Amino acid sequence: MTAFGEGLAHLAWPNMWLALLAAGLLAGQHRGGGVPVTLLALGFLAGALVLAAAIRNPPSALALFSLRATTGFLIAIAWPLPWVVTAALAFATGAAVALNAPPQAVTLSGAAITQLGTALGAIAIFGLGALIAGRARLFWQQIAVRVIGSWIAASAILMLGLSFAR
């Protein structure tokens, strides 16, 4: 498998793509423009730099579960939020995804290409969520987005409970 494909494969884990989808749905629901996707990318870059600094075992899986629960809840209740909240959640999601997908490459160039694949895939999933929520104009479509958000929150809360039960 190529390094780029390996980076995309990191996003196959439900915890990662559900967190990205939830952040995108929230951004689209609040029509944040390009600011949340930019901050998602900057958050990813920050997480990748932390990985490059060789910080061992960051609690990124728990962070992703917590972000999923929070973001899913905010989607479900559909309260108007300041853009700063949406932008901060996008940044935090990007950083947590980067920390949760360390490259397994031997060379520096291979690791960079792997991270690039993960970053581009993350932006695509985020953008898809933002597009879906941003185009939900009819009442039933907005309800469907809120239902998806509630399912994402419920699954994250269950996984958090299981991780603390051990």
C-alpha positions in Angstrom: 0.0 0.0 0.0 1.3 3.5 -0.8 1.9 5.9 2.0 -0.9 8.2 0.8 -3.3 5.2 0.8 -2.2 4.2 4.2 -3.0 7.7 5.4 -6.5 7.5 3.9 -6.9 4.0 5.5 -6.4 5.6 9.0 -9.8 7.3 8.5 -11.6 3.9 8.2 -11.9 3.7 12.0 -15.5 4.8 13.0 -14.2 7.0 15.8 -12.3 9.1 13.3 -14.7 9.5 10.5 -17.7 10.0 12.8 -15.9 12.8 14.6 -15.0 14.5 11.3 -18.5 14.0 10.0 -20.0 15.5 13.2 -17.7 18.5 13.1 -18.6 19.0 9.4 -22.3 18.7 10.1 -22.1 21.3 12.9 -20.1 23.7 10.7 -22.7 23.3 7.9 -25.6 23.6 10.3 -24.2 27.0 11.4 -23.0 28.0 8.0 -19.5 29.0 9.2 -18.0 29.5 5.8 -14.4 28.5 5.2 -13.3 29.3 8.8 -14.0 25.9 10.3 -12.4 23.9 7.5 -9.3 26.1 7.8 -9.1 25.6 11.5 -9.6 21.8 11.1 -6.6 21.8 8.8 -4.6 24.0 11.3 -5.6 21.7 14.1 -4.5 18.7 12.0 -1.2 20.5 11.5 -0.8 21.1 15.2 -1.5 17.5 16.0 1.0 16.4 13.4 3.6 18.6 14.9 3.0 17.2 18.3 3.5 13.7 16.8 6.7 14.9 15.2 7.9 16.0 18.7 7.6 12.4 19.7 5.1 12.9 22.6 4.2 9.3 23.6 0.6 8.1 24.0 -1.5 11.2 23.8 -5.1 10.5 24.9 -6.5 11.1 21.4 -9.1 8.3 21.3 -10.8 9.6 24.5 -10.5 13.2 23.0 -12.2 12.0 19.8 -15.0 10.3 21.8 -15.5 13.4 23.8 -15.5 15.7 20.8 -18.0 13.3 19.0 -20.3 13.4 22.0 -20.2 17.2 22.4 -20.5 17.9 18.7 -23.3 15.4 18.2 -25.2 16.9 21.1 -24.8 20.4 19.7 -26.1 19.2 16.3 -29.1 17.5 17.9 -30.2 20.5 19.9 -29.6 22.9 17.0 -29.1 26.0 19.2 -27.6 29.0 17.5 -23.9 29.0 18.4 -21.2 31.6 18.1 -18.9 30.8 15.2 -16.0 30.6 17.7 -17.5 27.4 19.2 -17.8 25.7 15.8 -14.3 26.8 14.9 -12.8 25.6 18.2 -14.5 22.2 17.8 -13.2 21.9 14.2 -9.6 22.8 15.4 -9.8 20.3 18.3 -11.2 17.6 16.0 -8.4 18.1 13.5 -5.7 17.9 16.2 -7.3 14.8 17.7 -7.5 13.0 14.3 -3.8 13.8 13.6 -2.8 12.5 17.0 -4.9 9.4 16.6 -3.3 8.5 13.2 0.4 8.3 13.7 2.2 7.3 10.5 4.0 3.9 10.5 6.4 4.9 7.8 10.2 4.3 8.2 11.2 7.4 6.2 10.4 11.0 6.9 9.0 11.5 3.4 6.8 8.4 3.8 5.5 9.7 7.1 4.7 13.1 5.5 2.9 11.6 2.6 0.9 9.4 5.0 -0.1 12.4 7.1 -1.0 14.2 3.8 -3.3 11.4 2.9 -5.0 11.4 6.3 -5.3 15.2 6.2 -6.9 15.3 2.7 -9.3 12.5 3.6 -10.2 14.3 6.9 -11.0 17.5 5.0 -13.1 15.6 2.5 -15.2 13.9 5.2 -15.5 17.2 7.1 -16.5 18.9 3.9 -19.1 16.3 3.1 -20.7 16.8 6.5 -20.7 20.5 6.0 -22.2 20.2 2.6 -25.0 17.9 3.8 -26.0 20.1 6.7 -25.6 23.3 4.7 -27.9 22.1 2.0 -30.6 20.9 4.5 -33.2 23.6 3.8 -36.4 21.6 4.3 -37.7 20.9 7.7 -37.4 17.1 7.4 -33.9 17.4 6.1 -32.9 19.5 9.2 -34.5 16.9 11.4 -32.5 14.2 9.6 -29.2 16.1 10.3 -30.2 16.4 14.0 -31.0 12.7 14.2 -27.6 11.9 12.7 -26.0 14.2 15.3 -27.9 12.5 18.1 -26.8 9.0 16.9 -23.2 10.2 16.7 -23.4 11.6 20.3 -25.1 8.4 21.6 -22.5 6.1 20.1 -19.7 8.3 21.5 -21.2 8.3 25.0 -21.5 4.5 24.9 -17.9 4.1 23.9 -16.8 6.6 26.6 -18.7 4.6 29.1 -17.1 1.3 27.9 -13.6 2.8 28.0 -14.0 4.0 31.6 -15.6 0.7 32.7 -12.4 -1.2 32.3 
